[in-house]
Amino acid sequence: MCIAVIGGMKRLEAHYRQEAQRQGIELKVFNIAGRDLERKLQRMNAVILFTGQVSHNARHKVLRAARRHQIPLYQCHSCGLCTLRDCLNRLVVPAPATN
């Protein structure tokens, strides 16, 4: 599973990646909503948007791309590690127990 994080703090990027890796998730972090963001998001299974760290214009671009490509989008105002962990836990569904 590959998930994109838009926004967030640059100094927490390594911690974001470690947390995702711990849960078996490949994480792409985009601190800045640059060119070709929509093209990059097409390949993602989900997007986590930290709204407190991006501009309104960047938020609208991400929303439009997620809707257009039917990508699950989680928006959170805070950008701490616990917030990311909560979002990842919502995305990862535990495997059913086998008898």
Buried (B, 14 or more C-beta within 10 A) or exposed (E): BEBBBBBBBEEBBEBBBEBBEEBEBEBBBBBEBEEEBBEBBEEBEBBBBBBEBBEEEBBEBBBEBBEEEEBEBBBBEEBBBEBBBEBBEEBBEEEEEEE
